[in-house]
Amino acid sequence: MADVHKFIRSALETQLANVSGSPQIAYEGVSFVPTTGTSYLQVVFDPVSRRPAVRGLNPQQRYDGIFLVNCYAPEGQGPAVADTLAKNVIEAFEATTSLTSNNINVSIDYAERRQGLLDSPWYFVPVIITWYAYT
């Protein structure tokens, strides 16, 4: 099970790293100190469930989860920078997008923007990406 999650995370993080014009990315478990006045992305990988896809012996498993991308921009410049980052992330994770890592196919269910929030000295827009994979 752990390896499956590793490959799902890899597929999602690779897709994010390839988003055009993306700033630095703060990955989970990696030391990151944001530079005030500089935009960045923060990711959270949240596997939600692992369940049999069908009944019977040795059934295929369905994995579901959330990939949260917080799009941070410097405070005081209005929402445009964070909104543009969020738009670019959403476009890279359109519904029905298929990603692969180590023969694990990860399908994107949807990607949507949430309300922007102030986290001084940044303003950020959360983007929620839901995914699923079968093994």
N, C-alpha and C positions, 0 to 999 in steps of 0.2 A: 504494500500500500504506500509506504513512504516514497519509494522510487517513482510511483505514478505521480504523486504530488510534485516531486522534484521536476519531472519532465513537463508537467502542466505549467508550473511556475516559469520554467525556462522558456516555453513557447510564448507565454504572455509577456515576460520581461524583454525577450528578444524583439517582439513586435513593437513594444513601447520604445525601445532603444532606437528603432528605425523610423520613428515619427519625425518627419521633416521639421527642422528648426527647433527641436526640443532642447531645453536647457539641461543642466545637470539633473541626475536622478538620485534621490535618496532611497536606497534599497533597504529592506528590513535586515537587521542584524549586521549592518555595515556602518561604521562610524561616519557620520556626516554632520558637518557644522555649516549651515547655510550662511552665505555672505549677505549681509544687509544691503539692500538695494539691488539684489540680483534674483531673478526668477529661478524657480526650480520645481521639480515634480517629486512627490513623495508617494511611494506605493505600499499597499497592504494586500497581501495574498491571504484570502480567507476561504479555505475549503469548508463547505457547509455540510455536504452529505456524501455518503457512499452507500449505494443500495443496489440490490439485484434488479437488473433491468427486466427480467422475466422469471417465472417460477421454474423450479426443476433443479437437478443436480448441476453443480458448477456453472451457475448462470453468469452471463455477461454482467459486469458491474457498471453502473452509471455514477459518475462523480459530478457533483455540482458545486459551484462556489461563486465567490465575488472577488473581483480584482478592483480595488479602490485606488484611484489615482487622484491625489490632491494637487491642483495646479496653483502654485504660489507665485504671486507677483508683488513687487514692492507696494507698500501702502501709500496712499496719497496721490496715486496716478490715475485713479478711476478703475473701473472694472475691465477695460478693453484688453489689457495684456493677459489677464487670467482667463477671460472669455475666449480669446484666440487660442491660448494653450488648450483649453477644454475642448474647443471645436476641433482642433487638430487631433487630439486623442480620440474623440468620438468617431471621427472619420476613419481612423486607423482600426477601430474596433466595431465596424458596422455589423448589424445583425446578419447572421449567416456567414460571417468571416470564418474561415477554417485555418487553424494554425497547427503546425506539427513539430514535435520534438521527440526524438528517439522512437519513432513509429507510433506515438500517442497523438491522436487527432483531437484537437481542442476546438470546439465550436462556440462561437459567440452567440449568446441568446439576445442580448441587447446592451446598449451603452447609452447612458443618459446623464445629463447634467443636473446637479442639485443647486440649491441656493448658495450664493457666495457668502463668505463669512470673513470677518476681520479677525486676524490673529497677529496683532501688532508685533513687529513692523511689516507684516505682510497682509495681503488680502488673498483669499484662496477660494477656488471653485472645486468642489468635489465632483468627480466623474465616477459613476458606479458602472462597472462592466460585469455582467453575469456570464458565466461560461458553463459548459458541460463537456464531458468526455466519456466514452465507453471503452472498457477493456475486457 
